[in-house]
Amino acid sequence: MSAAKVKMRGKKMRNQPVSVQYPTSTPKNGGDTPSTGGGQDEGPSDVHSSTTRSKNPHQRGWIRGHQRDGGGYAKEMPTCITAGAFARARAAEMRAMLKAVTKTTGSCHVFGALPKHMRRRAMSHNIKRLPCRLRDAANRMREKSLQSGSKKKKEKAKSKSRKARRRHENLLLEFNRRQRKNIWLETHIWHAKRFHMVKKWGYCLGDRPTYKCYRHCYRAMSSSCLLQDHSYYCCIELQGEEDKLLAALSQLTSKEAGPTFAAALSLSGRRQGSVVVYRAGQYPSQPLGPVTFLWRPRAQDSKHRQLWIWAHPAMKMDLLPELQSVCRCCEAVSSPVVPVVTPVPLLEPEPTPEKTCESRQVTGSKRKRSVRDDSGVPAKKILGDGTRSPSTPVAWKSSSTGITINDLTMEVVRYRLIGPQSHSVLAAVLEAATDCDEMSKSRPSPLWWPEHCKDPSKMSLHQQQADVYGTVKGVYSPGELPPGTVLGLTVDDPRLTLPTKKVKALPCVKQAQEVNEEKRKELMLRGVPESCCQSFLWEESVRNNVTDHKMSEQDLKLMRSEVLVPGSRLSSTPPQGRVPILLVQQPGKQVGHEMSCWGAGWDLLVPKGWGMAFWVPLVYKGVRIGGLNISLKHSQNKGAPHFPHDYPDCPAGVRFQEEQQTELLDRFRRRPPAKRTNYIKHGCLAPFCCPWQQLAEEWELILGEGGEGGKGASQTQTKAEDDAAMDEVMTSHKETAGSQPLGRVTVLRNRKSLQLLSAWCRPTTSRGQRPCRAREASPLDHSAVTSFLNTHGMSLVWVRLSLLSKGKPELHAMVCVPTTEDLQLLKKEPGNSGSQEPPHRDHFKSRIKCKKMASKKAAASSVSSKSGGKDSDHPSPSEPNHSTSEDPKLSSQSSSDLIFGLWPDPLPRVTSHCSRVTLGWITQGDISLSAGCGEALGFVSVPGLLNTLLSQPKEHRGMLLLRNPTSLHYRFAKINIEV
């Protein structure tokens, strides 16, 4: 039979009843007549058995028309029939006939009943194009459609034209509406046109540019300048007496982890500090996350101090209640009513009668739509947090301690410039504010700067700050300054010097040579004087005054139009064109012995509402713009943990790990099953998360059994070759998980312990070519390890791993212990990349297949029960059900939770699952452009690391193995703990 006839017959049999059967072999009678009904011995079961048809039409003896042998139709009639079976068969045929008659050919239109060669497109709107026999039906269908269209439906709002939508006031209303759900930064519109935006932590942030720029951004951080908007960081202000503030904040920190809020340089206001805060009195457990803080310099004869704490938005809701608890600030302070401030207009001549609005319009001029509408107050742009309700408190005070807490989130704009050329960019954009003229000083003004100029002491301080700023311009790189240096300054509006084209800022060698060498050396050694660290940005009244009286773009363009030479600086600075700022030096890389001060730069702090006024001039100086992914790469190149990715013991880090696991699992499920990686065969238990708690507990148990358990486990490991062994492993893990937990996992942050552990690891360079100089430490022996583990038994340590050969570390790669054979192979062949992990057996593959077969059988049985016939393919009670006759140990895990290629929960022992013992996992990994090799950052178990170092020879001490989740290849890596 030809393919066309097979296709035609398949279409013909599509809607036939199940009781119609064509003979499987060539009958003597005609081929067109189906054999239905039944014979003498036919019963209900026989009717059902006749419904099964062969799927291959070539196996049938049916041929269109009469048979080839010339036989005719059968004349014989059955001797007897069964009434029930015969009635069911005829009923099925009648249902199929009615369905075929009432169903159209796929279209609901009348002309669908016509042959294809008679159809015309004009028939759909002109009934007279149809044949006469179909016009009545077409008219009825047309009337029916008109009646259904005349029903009252919800009228859709008529969309405005694009010209109307793009009007300024309409755009402003639309943008304000969209900011009620997620907070927009002041540079949101600029980023939305050039970046892939993501919604994180209640903000709309730029994740990565729409163009390829990874290497360009690295070059900018290394040799040029990179700009980022960090305004999404939350600022919390504390005010009160110094002693009470320090007493309250001391409960959140510890001197063992480094400098605290009471550090001398930070307390004076000359340096910015950073610290990891904990819950009150819970050190070293229950950390909240890292914060940076800045003290306002002391005022003369005053004990009142002011402190700004900058925290990541992911930890704000954890930090703010803790601060309220230790400061006893439970009384909410109602925010005062902000008065409506009218912008100060520019000094313009009074309009003459010929230029008034009442004058007649000049012929040929365009009528401009009036911006001000008498019907109501015009909408204003949302500045700050648009999602916050006006009734939500933002300030709290304590009657007992006198401390006040203010939430300054989105009240201060923060930009970060990274790279050695950030000096040149700031010098080209920022200019110290000029003094006011005598006329402005003589009369009262609502602006802050004219009143400020009337005080000689304040102007003297401003002159000192301008001189220090001139000295800072002579420094070649921000890394030469003391870390965290703070400089307060008042600058002119940077829009006044905005060039017409982008010009890359280059270091001015001549200006650097003109700077006094002694002043520059003093600045590099001692930093900025304490008096010059003061800034009017600390005062709320000044910030509000600067924000409310900002010069509009319309007035600025009017001033530019009057300049004789386009692009030159405006001759006179308007009185509202002075802005107080803060410059904070970012130290860059501070750990390790390589690339010191890499990634150093400046943080620029400006008042709310001035974000774009500073952003655009900075962009016009040729800087690169980075997003969230560049922040992660910046931390990776510095070798520092990135929040919240690399803080597994913090609440924000735990939430991030859960979100990341869900995202990666959804991405894994979207792939076809045949294209997924079988992580079970790769021996990877947790490809999308890192079970830190289970790892720490297992290593605590291993070393608690005798100390040499880890060493024995690192040499040999018995794999489960059958289902029974796999069940025993899962059962033992369930018993371990059901017992009382040993403790909560923490990250080791004790400075002295980290220095000791780093010396034991023999720190080397990035590729492990030469050892670095380390401090003298106590020898590594059993007594030293025992005393160390008594304090840090359930701890993880942050490490950097450098591959000795080729390879690119990936996320959640496993850090393993090399065996004796691996170290001997490395000694014999130094260029050897590593060994292979033997493939594992997928014990859950058969269960997933049984689940699929059971679902298919259930679907087939439901279809057969609906099609007619009481007898179906359901298994009888006497037959065993293979889907439920599994081992009761295996059936404890529901088959609905199984995913092909992934281990179900609970996981077996993560340390001894593979042929090499697991020490930890990688949280950041990539090819390092600075080191020229693959580098990875992650955590390893402190007990496991010490046990490994103790069993390794001195020449190979600190040598580990690294294996990606999608690979079976182990690669040698050198561990470094940078302090």
N, C-alpha and C positions, 0 to 999 in steps of 0.2 A: 504494500500500500504506500502511495506517495506521501510525502510530508504534508502536502496541502490537504489530502483526504483525511489524514490523521488529525490535523488541526480542525478541520470542519466537523469531524465526528466528535472530537473533544468538546467543541462548542455546543454541539447538539445534545451531548449527554450531560451537560453541566447541570441542567435543571430537571433531569429525569428522576423519577422515584426509585427508591432502592429496591423495589420489588421487580423491576424490569431487568431481565437477564437475556443477553444474547448468547447463543450457543458457543461453546469453546471450540467446537470442531464443526466442519462443514456439514450441515444437515441435508437431509434429502429434500426437504421442502425449501421454500424460498427463503432468502437471507433477510428480507426486510421485516419479516414477521417475528416479533419476539415471542419467546415461550413464557407465558405467564400462567397464572392459575395454579394448577397442580394436578397430580394424578390420584390414583386410588390410595397410595400409601403416603401421600403428602400430608404433613402436619405443620403445626406452627414452627417447630424447630427446622423443618425442611425449608419453609419459606425464608426464615432468617439466614439459613446457610446459603440459600441461592442469592442473597443480596451481595455477597462478597464478589467483587469483580476484579479481574486482573488489571494491574496498572499498565501493562504493556499492551497497546492495541494491536500490535502485530501478531500476538499469540491468538487472537480471536479468528473465527472463521467467517466473520461477517463481511460481506461485500455489498456495496451499494447496488441495488437492482436485483435481478434474478441471479441464480447461481450459474456458473459457467457450464455446468453439465446440462443445462436446459430444464432442470427440475422445476416444478411448479410449487404452489403453496399446498400446505397440508390440508387434507379434506377430513381427516379423522377427528372426532371429538372425544374428550375424556369420558370415561365410563361413569365416574362419580367425582365430586369435588367436596372439599371441606368448606362449609359456609363461612366460618370465622376468618380463615386465611384468605379465602376468595374476596370477602368484603374488604378486608384490610388492603389487599393488593389493588382493588378497584378504587378505593378511596384515595390511596396514594397517587394513582394515575390521574384522578380527577383534580387533586390539589396541584399537581404539576401542570396540568392543562390550564387551569384557571390562572396560575401564576404566570405561565407563558403568555396567556392572552392579555392579561392586564398590564404586564410589564412592557415598557417601551424599550427602544434600542439604546438606552443609555442617556437619552436627553428627554427633558420634560416637555419640549416643544412638540407641536403637532407635526411639523415637517420632518421630525425624526423618524416617522413611520415611512417616509418616502425612500426610495432607493437613493444611493449616494449620487448617482449620475443626474438625478432630477432635483437635487437640493440647490438652492440659491441663497446667497446672503441677504438679498432684498426681501425674502419671505419673512424675515424676522420683524420687519416694520411695515410691510405692505401685504395685507391679507389677500388681495386680489392676485397676487403672484402664485398663490396656492391653487391646487386643483379644486374644482367645485365641491367634490365630496368631502373635503377637509376644511372648508371655510367656516361651516357652522361650529365645529369643534374649536377652531381658532378664535372665533368671536366669543365663545363662552369662556375660553381661557383668558382672553383679553379683558372681559368684564370682571372676571374673578380677580385678576391682578389689580385692576383699578379699584375694586372694592377693598382689597387688603391694603392698598396704598393710602386709601382715604381714612383709615383708622387713625385715631389720635395716638401719636407716638411722642416720645420725649424729644423735643426740638433741641438739636445740637447748637451750641453757641457758634455764631458765625465768626470764623477766624479772621483776624485783621490782616490787612495786606502787609507785606514785608516792610514797606516803607513806614507804615504806622508802627509796626513792632520794633523797628530799629530807632525810633525816636528816643531821645535821651530819657525822658520821664517814664516812658513805657519800659525801657530796658532796666531802669533803676528799680521800678516796682517788681519786675520779674526776678531780678537778681536778689532783691531783698526777700522775696518769697522763697527762693531756693536756699537761702542761708538760714532758714528756720530749723532745718533738720540737721545739717552738717555745717561746721564752722568753716568759713572761707578765710584764707589768709589775704592780706592786702594785695599780694601778687598773684591771686588765683587766676584772674582773667589772662594775665601774661603767661602763666604756666599752662593753662588749659589749651592754649593755641599751639603749644610746642611740646607738651609732655603727655605721657599716658598717666591719667589721674586715677588714684585709688582712694577708697574711703577707709580710713583707719583711725581708731582712737577718737572718733567723733569729728574728724577733720577730713577735708578734701585736699589731698597732697599729691604732688608730682612724684611719680615713682621713677620713671626713666624717660629720656627724650625720645622723640619719634624718629630720630636719625641715629646712626651708629657713632658712638662717641666714647667707647670704653677706653681705648688707648689715648685718645685726645685728653680725656679727663685725667688719666694718670700722668701724662706729660705736664698738664697744667698744675697738678699738685706737686710735681717734682721740680719743675723749672719755671713755671709761669704762675697763674693765679686761677683759682676755682672759687665760684660764688655759690652759696647755698642760703636758703631761707629757713632759719630755725625758729621762726616766730611761734611755731606750734608748741614749743616747750613752755611749760607752765611756771609762772613766777609767783611765789608766795612770800609775802612781806611780813616780818615780825618786828614789832616796836616795843620797847620797854627798857628797863634798867639792864645794864650789862651783866651784872652778877646773876640776876634772876634768869636772864636769857641763857647764859652759859650753864647754869645749874639745871635748867629744863632740858637743854639740848645734849648735855652730857649723858643722859640716860639712853640716847639713841645711837651712840658711837662708842668706840673703844680705842685707846691709844695703841693697842697691839696691832691694829690694822693700818696704822699710819696716822698722819696729822688729822686732827679733829677741828671742830668749830673754834676751839680756843688756841689754835696755832698763832704764834706771835705775829708773823708777817701778814697772815690773813686777818687777824683781829684788828690790826692797825688800818686796814682798808687799802693797803698798797698792793696786795696780791689777791687773786681769786683762788679759792680753795676747792677741793673735791674730796668727797668722803662717801662711803657706803653706810647708809643708815639702817638700823635694825629696829625691831619692836622694843619698847621700853624694857631694859634690863634683860634682854634675851640673847645677847651676844654669847657665842658665835652662831647661834641658830636663829631662824626666822628673820632673815634679812628682807628689806623692802626694795632696795635698789640703790644705784649711785645718784648723787646729786652734786651740783656745783653751787657754791655760795659766795656771796660778796657782801662785806661789811662796809657801811658808810663811814668815812673817816670821822674821828671824834671831833666834836665841837668844843670850843673853849669853855671850861667850867661847867660841863654838863655830863651827867651820867646816862642820859638818854641815848640809846643806840638804835640803829636801824639795820636790818639784815634782809637781804634778798636770797631766797633759795630757789634755784632753777631745777626742775624735775621733769622727767619724761611724762607725757600725758597718760601712758599706760599705768603709771604708779601713783598718779595724783590722788585717786580715791583711796589708796592705801596709806599715803603719807599724811594727807590733811587730817583725818581723824586722829592719827597718832600725835601730830603736833598739838591738836586741840586738847588731847588728853594730858600730855606732859606739861603744857602751859596752863592748863585749867581754864581754857577759854571756851565757855559753853554759852555765853550770852551773845546772841546775835545782835549786831548793830544795824539799824535801819539806814539804808543809803539815803543821803540827802537829795532833795529835788534839784536837778541840774537846771539852772536858768538857761533860757534861750538866748544865745549870743548872736548878735548881728555882726557879720563880717565887716571889718573896717574897709571902706572903699578907698581906692586910690585917689590922690589929690588931682582932680580934674577941674578945668574951668567950668563955671556955671553955664548951663545951656542958655543960649540966646532964644528969643521968641521965635526966630526962624527955624530952630532945631527942636522945638518942642513936639510932643506927641500929637498936639492938636493941630499942628500945621498940616497943610495939604500935602499928600504924598506926591513925590516927583514922578512924572510920567516915565514909564519904562523901568522903574526900579521894582525889585521883588518885594512882596509883602512877607515879612518874617513873622513866624508864629511866636506869640508872646510866651515866655517861659513861665512867668508868674500868672497864676490863675486866681481870680478873685473868689472862686467857689470854695477854696480851702487852702490849707497850708501845704506847700509843695513837699514831696517826699525827700528824705535825706538818706544818704548812703550809710549803710550799717558799718560802724567801726567797732571792732572788738568781737565779743562773743554774741552772735545773733540768736543762738539757741537758748540762751539763758532767759528765764522769766524775770520780769521786773521785780517780782516779789521774792525772788530767791536771794537769801543773804549772801554777801560776799565779804563780810567782816565780822569778827568775833572778838570779844574782850573778856578779861578776867578781872573781877573786883578784888580778888585776893592777891594776885601777883602783879596786876597792872599791865600785863602784856596784851597787846592787840595783834590779831592776825588778819591780814588783808589778802584776798585772792586777786592778784594782778594779772590773771591770765588774759592774754591778748591786749594788755594795756601798754606793753613795751614791745616794739618790733626789734627782732634780733637777726642780724645777718652774719654769716661766717665766711671769711675770706681765707683760703688755704693756699699756701705756696710762697716761694721766696719773693715773688713780684707783688705780693699784696701791699707791701710798703709803697711801691710806686703808684699803685692804683689809688690808695688812700691819699697820697700826696697830690695826685692830679685831680681828685674829686673834691676833697675837703679843704677849705680855707678858713683860717681863724676869722671870727666875726670882727667886723669893723666897728669903730666907735660911732655913736650917734652925733649928729650935729648939735650946735648950741640951741637951735630953735626947738628941736624935739625935747631937749632937756628942760627947757624953760617952762613948758606947758604940761599939764597932766595928761596922761595917756592910759588907755585901758590895756596896752601891751606891756609885757614884762621887761623887755630889754631897755626901753627908755628909762624906766624907773630904776633898773639895775645900773645903768650908766651914771646915775646921780651919786652913787656911793663910791668914793675913791678907793676904799679898801677892796671892794669887789672888782673894780677895774684893774687894780694892781695884781690881784690873783689871776685874773684873766690874761694879763700880759705875761705872767710867769708860765702859765699853761701854754700860751702860744710859743714862748721861747723853747720850752721842753718839746713841744710838737715839732718845731723846726729842727731840734737836735735829733729827734726820732727819725726824721726824714733822711738824715745822713747815715743811719745804720743800714747795712747792705741787706740783711735778712732778719725777719722777726725772730728766728731761732737764736740770734745772738743776745737777745734781751732776757732778763730773768723770767722764768715761767710764771704766767699769771699776772704780768704787770698790768696795772690799771692806770688809765689817763683820762681825766675829765676835761671837756673842751666845749666851747660854744662856737659853732661854725655858721657861715652864711648859707643861704638856700642853695644847694648844689645845682638847681635848675637854672640859676642865673648864668652859669658858665657852661651850659650844655652845648657841645659842639654840634654842627649840622650833620657830620658823618662820624662813623665809628673810627676811633684812632686808638691803636694799641699803646698802652702806657709802658714806657721803657724807663729803666733806672737812669736817673740824672747823675752822672759821674761828677759833673762840675759842681752841682749843689752839695754832693757828699764831700767834696774836697774843701768847700768853704766852711763846713762845720768845724767848730773848735774840737781838736783831737782830745783834749783833756775832758771836756764835757761829755764827749761820746764815750770815752772809757769809763767815766764815772757812772754814766747811765747804764752801760752794759754790766757793770759790777754791782751797783747798789740799786738800780732801778729808779723809778719816778719818785720824787719827794712826796711825803704824805700830804702836804698841803695841795699839791697839784692833782691829787686823786679825787678831789671834791668836784661834784657836778650838780647843776640845778635840775638834772633829770630825776634826782631823788625826791624832789618836792612835787606833790600832786597838783598843787595850784599852778605851778609853772607848766607842767605837762598838759593840763587842761587848757591853759591859756594859749599855748603854742598850737594845740590841735584845733581849737575853735577859731583862731585867727589866721589860719593858713591861707596863703594867697591862692586864689583859684587859677586854673589853667587859662581861663578866658582873659583875666587881667594880665597874666604873664605873657600871653601871646600878643596882647595889645602893646605891652612894653617892648617886646622884641620887634614888633613892626615899626617902631619909631627909631630903632638903631640904624645908624648910617651904614655901617659895615656889617652885613649879615654874619651871624655866628660869633661875633665878638661879645665880650662881657658887657653886661648892662652897666651904664655909667654910675648909677646910684642904687644902693641896696634899699629896698623898701623897709619900713620899720618893722613889719611882721616877718621879715626874712631871716631871723636868727633862731637857731635851733640848738638846744643843749643835747649833747651826746656823751656816750661813754665808749672808750676803746679798751678792750680787754685782750691781752695777748694769749694765744693758745699755744702751748708748748710743743705739740706734736709728739713724736715718739720719745718716751722717757725710760723705757726698759731695754735691757739687753746691751750689747756692745757694738752693734752695727747700726748704721743709718740714724745716728743720733739727731734728734730734732727734726726728723723727716715729717712733713705734713704740718709744720708750724704755720701760724697765721694770726689773724686778728678777728675778734668779734666786735661788730658795730651795733650799739644799742641806741635806738632813736625813739621819740615819742610816737604814740598811736596816731595814725592818720598821715604820717610822713613816709610810709613804706615805699610807694612808687616814686616819690620825689627823690629818694636816694637810690632806688633800684635801677632806674633807667640810666642815670649818669654812670653808675658802676658798670652796667652792661655796655655802655658806649666806650668804655676803656679797654675793650677786647678781652674780657674775662670769659671763662667757660662756666656754664651753669650746670649744677649737679642736682640729682634728686635723692630719693631714699636709698636706691641701690648703690649710689656712689658713697653715701655715708657708711654703708656696710663694707665696701671695699677699702675705704679710708681706715676704718678700724682694723681690717684684716692686714693691711700693709704695716700698720703700727704695731701689730701683735697684741692689741688690746681687746678685751671682750666687748661686744656690742650689745647694748640693751634694746629690747628684752631677749634677744636671740640667745645670748650666752650667759644667762643667769637662771640656771635650772632650779635653784633653791629659793627663788623669789616668787611671790604670787603672780606677778605680771609675766615672769618667765614660764611658769606652769601654764597659764592661760594661752600664751603664745604657742607653746608646744602642742597644746590640744588643738588650736586652730590650724596650725601647720599640718598636723597629722590628718585632720579632716580634709583639708585642701588637697594634700597629696593622695589620700585614699580616693577621693572623688575623681581626681585626674587618672588614677590607676583604673578605676572602674569604667571610665568612659572609653578606654581602649578595648578593642575586641579581645576575647579570651586568647585567641591564637597569637596575638601580638604582645601579650603581657609577659613580663619577666617572671619566671617561676622562682621566687625567692626561697622556697623550701629546698629546691634542688641546689641552690647556691649556698645553702647553709646560713641564710640571713634570717634571724628571728624577727627583728623589728626594723624593717627598711624605712618606715615613716616616722619613727619616734625613737627615743633613747630611754629605756627603763633604768634610770639612775638609781632609784631606790632598791630595786632588785639586785643590781650590780653590787652596790655597797653592802647589802645584807649577805650576799653569797660570799664575797671576799672576807667578810667578818667571820662567817662560819668556817671558811676554808682554813684561815689562819688560827681560828680558835680550836680546831680539831688537833693541831699538833705543830703548826708552823711550817711543816714540810709538805703539807698537802698541795699547796700551789706548785711546788717544784715537781712533785710527782705527776700532777695533772698536766704540767707543761711538757712532759716527755711522751706520755702515751695517753690515748683516749679511746675507749671502747665505744664504737658507734652502734646504734640500734639497727639491726638488719631485718627485723620483722616487726609486726604489729605489737607483739607482746612486749618487746623491749621498749617500744615507744610508749605503751600504756604505763609501764612501770615508771618511766621518767616523768610523765604527766602526773601520775598519782603521787609520787614523792614530792613533786613541786606543790601540789595542792595541800599536802600535809604541812609543808614548810610555810606556805602562804597563810594557812589557817592558824598558825601559831602566833604568839605575841611578837610584834615587830621589835627589832633590836634597837632602833632609834631612827631619827630623821636625818636624811642625807644633807650635808652642808658642803660648801666650797671653802677650801682652805685659803684664808686671807691674812693670816698672821705673818708679819714681815720677817721675823726671825726664823720661823719654821720654813718659810719659803726660801730664804737664803741658804739655810742648811740643806734643804732638799735639792736646790739648784746646784750646790757644790758637789753633792753626791752623784749627780747625773753627768758630771764632767761637761759643762757647756762648751759648745763649739760654734763655728761660724754657720752660715745658712746651709751650706752643703756638707758640713762636717769635715772640711779639709784640715783645719788646724784648731787646737783647743784654745779657748779664751781664758784670760786671766780671771781667776775666781778667788774669793776670799778663803782664807784657811778655815777649815771646818774640822770637826771631830771625825775620827775614822769611822767608816761604815762597818759595823759589826752587829752581832745579835743583840747585845745590850742596848746599843744606841737605837736600833730599830724598835725594840720592845718599849723603851721609854717614849719614843716618838708616837707609837701606835696607841699608847695609853691615853693620849690626849686627842689624837686625830684618827680614831679608828673608823669612823663612818664619814670620812671626808673625801672630796674630789679635789683635784688640783688642775689648774689651767696650764696647758702645755702647748708648745709649738713643735711641730714635726716637719722635718725637711727630708724629702726623698733623696736618696743617694744616686738614683738613676732616673730614667724616664718614668712618666706616669703623672696623672692628674688626679689628685684626691677629690672625692665627691662628698656631698652631704650625707651624713650618717655612715661614713665609712668606719670599719672596725679597726681598733688598735689592739694588736695581739702580741703575745710573748713568743719570741723565736725559740725553737728547740735547739738542742746541742748540735744536731745535724745541720741546721740552718746556719749557725755560727761557724761551724767548720767549713761549710761551703763558701761562706763569705770570706773566710781567711784564705782559702785556697784560690778563689776567684773573686777578687775585690769588685770586679765589674758585674757580678751576677746580680740580676734584678730580684730574684726570690723564687720560692717554690710554688706549687699548686695545691689547692684544696681539692680533695677528691669529691666528686659529685655526690650529693645526698639523695636519698630516696624520698619521693613524695608519698607519704602514707595516707594522705587525704584525697588522692586523685580518684581512687575507687569509690569512696563515699560520695564524692561529687557526681560521678557517673551514675551511681545508683539513684541519687536524688533526681537527676535529669530523666532517667528511664521511668521512675515512678511518676514524675509530673507528666510525661508523655502518655503513659498508660491511663492516668486519671483523665487527661484531656480526651483521649480516644474513647474511653468508656462514657464520658458525658455526652460526646457527639452521638454515639450509637444509641444511647438511651433517649435522646431527643428525637432521633430520626424514626423511631418506632420499633416496637418489639420489646417484649418484656425481658427476653434473654439477651444478655450482653456479655462482654468479656470480663466482667468483674470476677475476681478469684473467689472460689467457694470457701466456706469456713474451714473445710478440711485441708485445703491447700495452704502451704506455709507462705507467709508474706516475707519476701527477701528484704524489703526495705526496713522491716522492723525486727528481723531476726538476727541483728548484728550483736556483737559482743556488748554486754551491758556497760563495760568500761568505756567503749567508744561511743555508745549511744548517749552518754552523759552530755556530750557536746552536741547541741542541736545542729542538724544539717543545714538549716536555713541560715546559720551564721557563717558557714564555710564560704570562703572566696578562693578561687583557683589561684594558687601560687603564694598564698599568705598563711602564716601560722595563726590558728585561732587562739583566743584567750582561754585560760591562762597559759603563759609561755613556759616552756621548760627551762632548765638551768642555762642561763645566758653565758656563763663563764666557760663551761666545758662542752658546749654544743658542737663546736668544730674541732678540727685536729689541732688547732692552736688555741691556747687559753686567751679569753678576751679580757682586756684591761679597761677599755672605754670606747668612746665613739667621737667622731669628728662633727663639729657644728659649723665650721667654715673651712672650705678647701678650694683651691684653684691654682693655676699657674701664676706664680709670683713674678711680676715684671721687674721687681727690684732685685730679687735674688737669682732670677734666671732658672728656677727649678720649681717643681711642685711643692707647695707648702700647705700645711693643714694646721688648724687650731681646734682644740677640743679639750675634753676632760678625761682623766684616767683616775682609777681608784688609787688612793694613797697606799693602803695595805698591799694591793697587788703590785704597785710600782716598786715599793721597798722590797718585797719578796723577790721580784725579778732582778733588781739591782744587786741584791745580796747573793744570788745564785749565778750571776754572769761574771766572766773573767774581766780583769781590769781594762784590757785593751778594747773590749767590746761592751763596756758598761754604757748603758743608755741606748742601746740598739734595739729597736722594736720592729714589728711588721705592721703593714697597713694594707687593708683589702677593701675595695669598693663593694657596695651591696650587689651590683650587677656583674661582678667578676669573681673568678675563682683564683686569681693570681695574687699572691702575696708580694709586697715590695718592701725592701729595707728602708727604714727611716730612722733618723737620729732625733732624739728627744731633747728639748731645751726648755728649761723653766726660767723665764726672764723676770728679774726682779728689779 
